[in-house]
């Protein structure tokens, strides 16, 4: 488990995190297009791999399988995607908040922590 100190730096590349507006989506929540259209999306919390939780919009959950599985520490060729997710709940109180973002990696903190913990669980860190 990643230590939850002040979280001032990216857990993947260790660059300094910055604050940005963010939607509930843990993956694309800081993208300009997501911020512009956030009320058009639905958001769900899932248990993905190794019991790790992540909130995703209805685009990112379906698109998740397009990632190279090795990015998450899985073996090359492993199929990953929506069919592996366990729905926890729909996020109903949808609003824009402030969140931490890594400009080097291009993701916000919930997704970065998910990637790091998934890699650790897969023995790749």
FISELO-882280 format. One line per 2 residues: number of its first residue (from 1); their letters; for each residue x, y, z of N, C-alpha, C. Coordinates in pm, whole numbers, plus 32768, in hexadecimal, padded with zeros to 4 digits. Layout:
<nodes>
NUM> A> X,Y,Z,X,Y,Z,X,Y,Z; ...
</nodes>
This chain:
<nodes>
1> XX> 8054,7F8A,8000,8000,8000,8000,8059,807C,8000; 8034,80DE,7FB1,8080,815A,7FA9,8065,81AD,8026
3> XX> 80CE,81E6,8060,80BD,823E,80D3,8072,82BB,80A8; 8015,82E6,80FB,7FBF,8358,80DC,7FED,83D4,812A
5> XX> 8066,8400,8114,8095,8476,8159,8056,84F0,8119; 80A1,8553,80FB,8069,85CD,80C0,804D,85BC,802B
7> XX> 8086,8557,7FED,8072,853E,7F5F,808C,85BC,7F0D; 8105,85ED,7F17,812D,8664,7ECC,8170,8641,7E49
9> XX> 8195,85C0,7E39,81DC,8594,7DC1,8199,8519,7D85; 81A7,850B,7D04,816D,849C,7CBA,81A7,8417,7CEB
11> XX> 8151,83B3,7D04,8184,8332,7D30,81CC,82E3,7CC2; 81C1,830F,7C44,8203,82C8,7BD6,8286,8309,7BAC
13> XX> 8283,838C,7B94,82FB,83D0,7B60,833A,8430,7BC5; 82F8,8446,7C35,8327,849A,7CA4,832D,852E,7C82
15> XX> 82ED,8558,7C16,82E1,85E7,7BF8,8281,8627,7C5C; 8290,86A8,7C6E,8238,86F1,7CCA,81AA,86F5,7C90
17> XX> 8148,86D6,7CE2,80BC,86DA,7CB9,8089,8769,7CBC; 8028,8785,7C65,7FE9,8808,7C63,7F53,87F7,7C79
19> XX> 7F10,8860,7CA6,7E7F,885D,7CB8,7E3B,8889,7C38; 7DD0,8841,7C16,7D7E,8862,7BA1,7CED,8844,7BC0
21> XX> 7C94,887B,7B6E,7C09,8853,7B75,7C00,87C3,7B46; 7BA7,8776,7B85,7B9E,86E8,7B66,7B0D,86B8,7B74
23> XX> 7AE4,8661,7B17,7A62,861E,7B20,7A76,85A1,7B75; 7A0B,8555,7B8F,7A1D,84DB,7BDF,7A72,846E,7B9D
25> XX> 7A86,8472,7B18,7AD1,8408,7AD5,7B63,8407,7B01; 7B8E,8397,7B37,7C18,838A,7B65,7C7D,838B,7AF6
27> XX> 7C54,836A,7A7D,7CB3,8366,7A0D,7CB7,83E9,79BF; 7C48,8412,7987,7C48,8487,792C,7C11,8505,796D
29> XX> 7BFD,8504,79EF,7BB8,8570,7A35,7BF1,85FB,7A25; 7C6F,8608,79FA,7CAA,868D,79E8,7CAF,86B8,7955
31> XX> 7C84,8662,78FA,7C84,8685,786C,7C21,86F6,7851; 7C49,8754,77FD,7BF0,87C4,77DC,7B6B,8794,77A4
33> XX> 7B6D,8731,774B,7AF0,8701,770F,7A98,86BF,7778; 7AD2,867B,77D7,7A84,863E,7843,7A46,86A9,789C
35> XX> 7A92,870F,78BA,7A5E,877D,790C,79EB,87C5,78C5; 79F6,87D5,7841,798E,8819,77F4,790D,87C7,77EC
37> XX> 7918,8742,77F1,78A4,86EB,77DC,7884,8693,7854; 78B3,86B6,78C9,78A6,865B,793B,7816,863C,7960
39> XX> 77B9,8697,7948,772D,867C,796B,76EB,861B,7909; 772B,8602,7898,76F6,85A4,7836,7722,8515,7854
41> XX> 7781,8503,78AD,77B6,847E,78CB,777B,8446,794B; 7783,83C3,7956,7760,837E,79D2,77E1,834A,7A0D
43> XX> 77E6,8345,7A90,7860,831D,7AD7,783F,82AB,7B35; 7899,8248,7B38,7886,81D4,7B8E,7908,81B3,7BD7
45> XX> 78F8,8185,7C52,796A,8151,7C9B,796F,80BB,7C83; 79E6,808B,7C63,79FB,7FFD,7C48,7A69,7FC5,7CA1
47> XX> 7A62,7F43,7CB8,7AD6,7EF8,7CE8,7B11,7EBC,7C6B; 7B8E,7EDF,7C4F,7BCE,7EB1,7BD4,7C23,7E36,7BF0
49> XX> 7CA1,7E48,7C00,7CFE,7DD8,7C15,7D38,7DDF,7CA2; 7D4F,7D6A,7CDC,7D8E,7D5F,7D61,7D3E,7DAA,7DCC
51> XX> 7CBC,7DB5,7DBA,7C67,7DF9,7E1C,7C73,7E90,7E1A; 7CB8,7EC7,7DB7,7CCC,7F58,7DAF,7C51,7F9B,7D73
53> XX> 7C2C,800C,7DAD,7BB5,8056,7D81,7BDD,80D1,7D30; 7B86,80F3,7CD0,7B9B,8169,7C7D,7B15,8197,7C47
55> XX> 7B00,821A,7C43,7A88,8253,7C05,7AAB,8274,7B74; 7A55,8246,7B18,7A6A,825E,7A89,79EA,8293,7A4A
57> XX> 79FB,82E4,79E1,7987,8312,7994,795E,82A3,7935; 78EC,82B6,78F4,78B7,824F,789B,7902,8244,7817
59> XX> 7965,8297,7800,79C0,8284,778E,7A3B,8236,77BB; 7A78,8261,7828,7AF5,8223,7855,7AE1,8192,7881
61> XX> 7A6C,8171,78B9,7A58,80E6,78E2,7A57,8089,7868; 7A15,80B2,77FE,7A0F,805F,7785,7A95,805F,773C
63> XX> 7ADC,80CF,773E,7B5B,80DD,76F6,7BD2,80A0,7741; 7BBE,8075,77BC,7C2C,8046,7810,7C7C,7FD5,77CE
65> XX> 7C3B,7F81,7783,7C7D,7F10,7741,7CE0,7F38,76D6; 7CE2,7FB8,76AF,7D42,7FE4,7649,7DCE,7FFB,7683
67> XX> 7DD9,7FFB,7708,7E5D,800B,7746,7EB3,7F90,772E; 7F35,7FA6,7723,7F96,7F39,7723,7F97,7F00,77B0
69> XX> 7F7B,7E7F,77C2,7F73,7E47,7849,7FF6,7E54,7898; 8066,7E60,7853,80E5,7E6D,789A,80EF,7EF2,78E3
71> XX> 80A0,7F56,78BC,809F,7FD7,7902,8074,7FC6,7994; 8020,7F63,79AC,7FEF,7F47,7A33,803C,7ED5,7A76
73> XX> 80A4,7EA6,7A36,80F5,7E3B,7A6F,80C7,7DAF,7A4D; 8064,7DA3,79F5,8037,7D1F,79C9,8094,7CEC,795D
75> XX> 808E,7C6B,7944,80DF,7C2E,78DB,80AF,7C5D,7852; 810C,7C67,77F5,80EA,7C8D,776C,8086,7C28,7734
77> XX> 8021,7C5B,76F1,7FBB,7C05,76B5,7F42,7BEB,770D; 7F49,7C0C,778E,7ED5,7BF8,77E5,7E65,7C55,77B8
79> XX> 7DEE,7C1E,77AE,7D7A,7C6F,778A,7D46,7CB3,7808; 7D38,7D37,7800,7CFF,7D82,7870,7C88,7DD1,783B
81> XX> 7C2D,7DF3,7892,7BBE,7E45,7865,7B45,7E3F,78BE; 7ADE,7E81,788E,7A61,7E97,78D5,7A25,7E16,790B
83> XX> 7A35,7DA9,78C2,79F9,7D2A,78ED,7A34,7CF7,7970; 7AA7,7D2C,7999,7AE6,7D05,7A18,7AB8,7D5A,7A8E
85> XX> 7A6F,7DC5,7A75,7A4D,7E25,7ADE,79D3,7DF6,7B2E; 79D4,7E18,7BAE,7960,7E00,7C03,7926,7E89,7C28
87> XX> 78AA,7E9F,7C03,7867,7F1E,7C1F,784F,7F2A,7CB5; 7878,7F9A,7CEE,785E,7FB6,7D7B,77E4,8011,7D87
89> XX> 77E6,8081,7D3C,7778,80E0,7D45,7781,8146,7CD5; 7711,8185,7CB9,7710,81F8,7C5F,7727,8275,7CB2
91> XX> 7775,82D2,7C7C,778E,8352,7CBF,771C,83AF,7C95; 76CC,83DA,7CF2,7656,842A,7CD0,766A,84BF,7CE8
93> XX> 76BB,84E5,7D46,76D5,8572,7D64,774D,85A0,7D11; 7735,85B9,7C91,77A1,85D7,7C33,77BE,866C,7C31
95> XX> 783B,868E,7C50,7865,871A,7C4C,78FB,8722,7C31; 7926,8798,7C0C,79B5,87AF,7BF6,79F4,87D9,7C7B
97> XX> 7A63,8799,7C9B,7AAF,87B7,7D14,7B3D,87DB,7CEE; 7B8F,87F4,7D50,7C1F,8805,7D3B,7C63,8780,7D58
99> XX> 7CC4,875C,7D05,7D0D,86E0,7D19,7D9C,86ED,7CED; 7DED,868D,7D13,7E7C,8690,7CF2,7E93,864A,7C6D
101> XX> 7EF3,8680,7C20,7F0C,8656,7B97,7FA2,8657,7B7D; 7FD3,85F3,7B32,805F,85EF,7B09,8067,8618,7A76
103> XX> 80A7,8689,7A5C,80B2,86B8,79D1,8113,8663,7981; 816D,861C,79C1,81CB,85C4,797A,8185,8545,794B
105> XX> 8139,8507,79A2,80F3,848A,797F,806E,84A4,7937; 8032,8519,7951,7FB5,853B,790F,7F39,8501,7951
107> XX> 7F43,84DB,79D0,7ED1,84A1,7A17,7EC0,84E3,7A9E; 7E47,84D2,7AD5,7E30,8506,7B5B,7E4F,849C,7BC4
109> XX> 7E59,84C7,7C3F,7E8F,8474,7CAA,7E47,83EE,7CC0; 7DC3,83E6,7CBE,7D85,8363,7CD4,7DB3,82F9,7C6F
111> XX> 7DC0,8320,7BF1,7DED,82C0,7B8C,7E80,829C,7BA1; 7ED3,82FE,7BC1,7F61,82E5,7BD9,7F75,8285,7C4D
113> XX> 7F27,8297,7CB8,7F31,823D,7D2B,7F01,81B1,7D05; 7E97,81AA,7CB5,7E66,8128,7C87,7ED3,80DE,7C39
115> XX> 7F13,8124,7BDB,7F7D,80E6,7B8A,7FEE,80B5,7BE4; 801B,8109,7C40,8089,80E5,7C99,8066,806A,7CED
117> XX> 7FEF,8069,7D29,7FC8,7FFA,7D7E,7FB2,7F7B,7D2C; 7F81,7F88,7CB3,7F6F,7F13,7C5C,7FF7,7ED8,7C38
119> XX> 8056,7F2D,7C17,80DE,7EFE,7BFA,811A,7EB7,7C72; 8108,7EF1,7CE8,813C,7EB1,7D62,80FC,7E28,7D77
121> XX> 8079,7E20,7D66,8032,7DA1,7D78,805E,7D39,7D12; 8088,7D66,7C9D,80B9,7D0C,7C35,814E,7CF0,7C40
123> XX> 818D,7D24,7CA9,821C,7D0C,7CC0,8277,7D53,7C5E; 8249,7DC4,7C28,8298,7E0B,7BC3,82D5,7E8D,7BF6
125> X> 82CF,7EAA,7C75,830D,7F24,7CAE,836A,7EFC,7D1D
</nodes>
